[in-house]
Amino acid sequence: MKPAQFDYAAPKTIEEAAALLAASNGDGKIIAGGQSLMPMINFRLVKPAILIDINRIEGLDRIELEGNRVRIGATVRHCRTATDPLISEHLPVVHEAMHHVAHMTVRNRGTFCGSVAHADPAAEMPMMTRFLDGTIVAFSVRGERRIPAAEFFVGSLVNSLEPDELVTAVEIDAIPPDAGWGFEEFAKRHGDFALACFATTLRAVGGRAKDVRVGMMGVGETPMRLREIEDIVDGTDVSDMMLDEVAKRLTDILTPNTDIHASADYRRHLSGVLARRALRAAWGRANGKGLDA
Ligand SMILES: Cc1cc2nc3c(=O)[nH]c(=O)nc-3n(C[C@H](O)[C@H](O)[C@H](O)COP(=O)(O)OP(=O)(O)OC[C@H]3O[C@@H](n4cnc5c(N)ncnc54)[C@H](O)[C@@H]3O)c2cc1C
C-alpha cells in the first residue's frame, strides 16, 4: 500500500522539533528509525499531516554515563546499543536483551527511544526501561518533563506523552556491579517478537538474594515489573522449591492473550520455564560461580 500524503520537516534543534509538533495540533508524528512508523503509515493505520524527522538534530545520537545513570539519546540505533561498552558494563542485562531484537536491517535503523515511545508490550526496550525503573525524558514548547517508566506505559502501543511532547532520551540507573542478571525469552525464530520474556537482576548477600528486580513482557498489555514475584525471591537462596513457587504464582497472576502465535495457557507455562532459567542464571552470576550455581 501507499501512504496518504504528508508534509515532511527535518529540524536541526529539539526546540524547532517541539515547535513543529505543537503547531501540528496532534496531527504530527516524530520519525526516528521509521521501522514501526513507516509500515503503519503504508497501511494507513496512521495518517499524520506532517512527519518530523529528528535524525538531523545534533547530540541525540549519544550514549553517556551521567553519575550513576546511563543516558540513551533519541537517535541511538539498536545496533549501537547492542555493542556500546557503557551498556555492556553498566547495563549487562540490556546488552543481552538487544541481541534478541529483530534483524540487522531493523537494528541498523530502529532506535531505543523510538521503541520505548512505540510502547509495544512485546518489545525488549520498553521492558528494560520499565523493569529497571528508567526515566523517559520528554520535551515540548513548555520545556522538559521527566516521566518515570512506571507512569509511561499505559497500554498496548499507548504511552503517557502529551501530543506535543517528544522523547529526547531514556535514562536508566546502572545496575550494581555485584548484581547478577538473567534474561530469557522465547520466540519462534530468533529476532521475532517474543511469545514471553523474563528478566531479572539480584544481589547475593550472605547466601540470600537481595534487591531483586523482575520484569516480563509479551504476557500483558504493557511491559511489567512484578513486585509480587520479587517478594517471593527476596531473602531466599534461590532453591528449586522457591522456583516452583515462582512458576506457580506466575500461572496465577498472569493474564496473557491467546492469539495466532500461542494460547494463554502456553504463555503462562512458558513464563514459569523462563523464570526458572533466568533466576538460576542471575543467582549463578551474583555468586560468581557461573550459570549453573
Ligand atoms: C521486521 C521487524 C521485526 C521487529 N522485531 C522486533 C523485536 O524483535 N523486538 C523489538 O523490540 N522490536 C522489534 N521491531 C521494532 C523495531 O525495534 C522498531 O525499530 C522500534 O519499535 C521503533 O523504533 P524506531 O526508531 O524505528 O521508531 P519509529 O518507527 O520511527 O517510530 C515508532 C513510533 O514512535 C514514535 N516515536 C519515535 N521516536 C520518538 C521520539 N523521540 N519521541 C516521540 N515519539 C517518537 C513515532 O512517532 C511512532 O509513533 C521490529 C520491527 C520490524 C519491522
The ligand as an SDF file (V2000), in Angstrom:
LIG
                    3D

 53 58  0  0  0  0  0  0  0  0999 V2000
   10.5220   -6.9650   10.8530 C   0  0  0  0  0  0  0  0  0  0  0  0
   10.5850   -6.2560   12.1820 C   0  0  0  0  0  0  0  0  0  0  0  0
   10.9300   -7.0050   13.3100 C   0  0  0  0  0  0  0  0  0  0  0  0
   10.9930   -6.3810   14.5570 C   0  0  0  0  0  0  0  0  0  0  0  0
   11.3370   -7.1320   15.6600 N   0  0  0  0  0  0  0  0  0  0  0  0
   11.4420   -6.5330   16.8580 C   0  0  0  0  0  0  0  0  0  0  0  0
   11.8310   -7.2760   18.0250 C   0  0  0  0  0  0  0  0  0  0  0  0
   12.0990   -8.4870   17.9810 O   0  0  0  0  0  0  0  0  0  0  0  0
   11.8890   -6.6290   19.2080 N   0  0  0  0  0  0  0  0  0  0  0  0
   11.6210   -5.2910   19.3030 C   0  0  0  0  0  0  0  0  0  0  0  0
   11.7040   -4.7560   20.3970 O   0  0  0  0  0  0  0  0  0  0  0  0
   11.2870   -4.5600   18.2240 N   0  0  0  0  0  0  0  0  0  0  0  0
   11.1850   -5.1510   17.0140 C   0  0  0  0  0  0  0  0  0  0  0  0
   10.8210   -4.3970   15.9210 N   0  0  0  0  0  0  0  0  0  0  0  0
   10.5190   -2.9560   16.1020 C   0  0  0  0  0  0  0  0  0  0  0  0
   11.7860   -2.1470   15.9730 C   0  0  0  0  0  0  0  0  0  0  0  0
   12.5960   -2.3580   17.1300 O   0  0  0  0  0  0  0  0  0  0  0  0
   11.4750   -0.6400   15.8250 C   0  0  0  0  0  0  0  0  0  0  0  0
   12.6280   -0.0580   15.3950 O   0  0  0  0  0  0  0  0  0  0  0  0
   11.0250    0.0960   17.0550 C   0  0  0  0  0  0  0  0  0  0  0  0
    9.8830   -0.4230   17.6160 O   0  0  0  0  0  0  0  0  0  0  0  0
   10.6650    1.5520   16.7500 C   0  0  0  0  0  0  0  0  0  0  0  0
   11.8070    2.2990   16.6750 O   0  0  0  0  0  0  0  0  0  0  0  0
   12.0020    3.3630   15.5120 P   0  0  0  0  0  0  0  0  0  0  0  0
   13.1490    4.2090   15.9020 O   0  0  0  0  0  0  0  0  0  0  0  0
   12.0640    2.6610   14.2070 O   0  0  0  0  0  0  0  0  0  0  0  0
   10.6610    4.2350   15.6600 O   0  0  0  0  0  0  0  0  0  0  0  0
    9.7180    4.8300   14.5220 P   0  0  0  0  0  0  0  0  0  0  0  0
    9.2110    3.7370   13.6470 O   0  0  0  0  0  0  0  0  0  0  0  0
   10.3560    5.9860   13.8720 O   0  0  0  0  0  0  0  0  0  0  0  0
    8.5160    5.3770   15.4430 O   0  0  0  0  0  0  0  0  0  0  0  0
    7.6650    4.4910   16.1280 C   0  0  0  0  0  0  0  0  0  0  0  0
    6.6290    5.3090   16.9280 C   0  0  0  0  0  0  0  0  0  0  0  0
    7.2840    6.0070   17.9890 O   0  0  0  0  0  0  0  0  0  0  0  0
    7.1550    7.4220   17.7950 C   0  0  0  0  0  0  0  0  0  0  0  0
    8.4660    7.9960   18.1190 N   0  0  0  0  0  0  0  0  0  0  0  0
    9.6830    7.5990   17.6520 C   0  0  0  0  0  0  0  0  0  0  0  0
   10.6500    8.3280   18.2260 N   0  0  0  0  0  0  0  0  0  0  0  0
   10.0360    9.2270   19.0390 C   0  0  0  0  0  0  0  0  0  0  0  0
   10.5090   10.2470   19.8950 C   0  0  0  0  0  0  0  0  0  0  0  0
   11.8100   10.5010   20.0340 N   0  0  0  0  0  0  0  0  0  0  0  0
    9.6050   10.9670   20.5920 N   0  0  0  0  0  0  0  0  0  0  0  0
    8.2730   10.7130   20.4690 C   0  0  0  0  0  0  0  0  0  0  0  0
    7.7700    9.7530   19.6800 N   0  0  0  0  0  0  0  0  0  0  0  0
    8.6500    9.0090   18.9700 C   0  0  0  0  0  0  0  0  0  0  0  0
    6.7610    7.6340   16.3480 C   0  0  0  0  0  0  0  0  0  0  0  0
    6.0270    8.8250   16.1660 O   0  0  0  0  0  0  0  0  0  0  0  0
    5.9250    6.3890   16.0960 C   0  0  0  0  0  0  0  0  0  0  0  0
    4.6330    6.5630   16.6210 O   0  0  0  0  0  0  0  0  0  0  0  0
   10.7400   -4.9840   14.6680 C   0  0  0  0  0  0  0  0  0  0  0  0
   10.3930   -4.2310   13.5360 C   0  0  0  0  0  0  0  0  0  0  0  0
   10.3220   -4.8530   12.3000 C   0  0  0  0  0  0  0  0  0  0  0  0
    9.9750   -4.0220   11.0900 C   0  0  0  0  0  0  0  0  0  0  0  0
  1  2  1  0
  2  3  1  0
  2 52  2  0
  3  4  2  0
  4  5  1  0
  4 50  1  0
  5  6  2  0
  6  7  1  0
  6 13  1  0
  7  8  2  0
  7  9  1  0
  9 10  1  0
 10 11  2  0
 10 12  1  0
 12 13  2  0
 13 14  1  0
 14 15  1  0
 14 50  1  0
 15 16  1  0
 16 17  1  0
 16 18  1  0
 18 19  1  0
 18 20  1  0
 20 21  1  0
 20 22  1  0
 22 23  1  0
 23 24  1  0
 24 25  2  0
 24 26  1  0
 24 27  1  0
 27 28  1  0
 28 29  2  0
 28 30  1  0
 28 31  1  0
 31 32  1  0
 32 33  1  0
 33 34  1  0
 33 48  1  0
 34 35  1  0
 35 36  1  0
 35 46  1  0
 36 37  1  0
 36 45  1  0
 37 38  2  0
 38 39  1  0
 39 40  1  0
 39 45  2  0
 40 41  1  0
 40 42  2  0
 42 43  1  0
 43 44  2  0
 44 45  1  0
 46 47  1  0
 46 48  1  0
 48 49  1  0
 50 51  2  0
 51 52  1  0
 52 53  1  0
M  END
$$$$
